[in-house]
Amino acid sequence: MGIFIRIDIENADLSPALIHQLVDVCPVDIYAIEADKLVVRPDEEDECTLCELCLKIAPVNAIHIHKLYSGEILVSTADNPR
């Protein structure tokens, strides 16, 4: 679990193809696939660079990145996920 960042995922909103894209798009390997679901690798969570690449391709509200140090929450925004 992260000290600075917490990432929440709503897997019901993610297709198998999109799950694979999310794993591939992350430049710091935060995501993994377990039992056909997207999961956050706990030891890598704080490595998030806040690049927002995952937020741009995931459906609205499927991913939330909580900045624990400021209380801000970044939310995925793709209207038409890939």
C-alpha positions as CSV (number, residue, x, y, z in Angstrom):
1,M,0.0,0.0,0.0
2,G,1.2,3.4,-0.9
3,I,2.2,6.2,1.5
4,F,1.6,9.0,-0.9
5,I,-0.7,7.5,-3.5
6,R,-3.6,5.1,-3.4
7,I,-5.1,3.7,-6.6
8,D,-8.6,2.3,-6.7
9,I,-9.9,0.3,-9.7
10,E,-13.4,-0.6,-10.7
11,N,-12.8,-3.8,-12.7
12,A,-16.4,-4.2,-13.7
13,D,-15.9,-1.3,-16.1
14,L,-12.8,-2.8,-17.8
15,S,-12.7,-5.1,-20.8
16,P,-10.0,-7.8,-21.0
17,A,-8.4,-5.9,-23.8
18,L,-8.4,-2.7,-21.9
19,I,-6.9,-4.4,-18.8
20,H,-3.9,-5.4,-21.0
21,Q,-3.6,-1.9,-22.4
22,L,-3.5,-0.4,-18.9
23,V,-0.7,-2.8,-17.8
24,D,1.2,-1.9,-21.0
25,V,0.7,1.9,-20.8
26,C,2.0,2.4,-17.3
27,P,5.6,3.6,-17.5
28,V,6.5,2.4,-14.0
29,D,4.7,-1.0,-13.9
30,I,2.2,-0.2,-11.2
31,Y,-0.5,-2.5,-12.7
32,A,-0.6,-6.3,-13.1
33,I,-3.2,-8.9,-14.0
34,E,-4.4,-11.4,-11.5
35,A,-7.4,-13.8,-12.1
36,D,-8.3,-11.7,-15.2
37,K,-8.5,-8.5,-13.1
38,L,-6.4,-5.4,-13.1
39,V,-4.6,-5.0,-9.8
40,V,-2.2,-2.5,-8.3
41,R,1.2,-3.9,-7.4
42,P,1.4,-2.7,-3.7
43,D,5.1,-2.3,-3.7
44,E,5.0,-0.1,-6.8
45,E,2.0,2.1,-5.9
46,D,4.1,5.1,-4.7
47,E,6.1,4.9,-7.9
48,C,3.2,6.5,-9.7
49,T,4.5,9.6,-11.6
50,L,0.9,11.0,-12.1
51,C,1.4,10.9,-15.9
52,E,-2.4,10.2,-16.2
53,L,-1.9,7.8,-19.1
54,C,-4.1,5.2,-17.4
55,L,-6.7,7.8,-16.6
56,K,-7.0,8.9,-20.2
57,I,-7.8,5.4,-21.6
58,A,-9.9,4.0,-18.8
59,P,-13.7,4.6,-18.7
60,V,-15.1,7.4,-16.6
61,N,-14.7,6.6,-12.8
62,A,-13.0,3.2,-13.5
63,I,-9.7,4.4,-11.9
64,H,-9.2,6.8,-9.0
65,I,-5.8,8.0,-8.0
66,H,-5.8,9.4,-4.5
67,K,-3.1,11.9,-3.6
68,L,-2.9,11.0,0.1
69,Y,-0.7,14.0,0.8
70,S,-3.2,16.6,-0.5
71,G,-6.6,14.9,-0.6
72,E,-6.9,15.4,-4.3
73,I,-8.4,12.6,-6.4
74,L,-7.7,12.1,-10.1
75,V,-10.4,10.2,-12.0
76,S,-10.3,8.4,-15.3
77,T,-12.1,10.2,-18.0
78,A,-12.3,8.2,-21.3
79,D,-15.8,8.5,-22.8
80,N,-15.0,5.8,-25.4
81,P,-12.4,3.5,-23.9
82,R,-10.2,1.7,-26.3
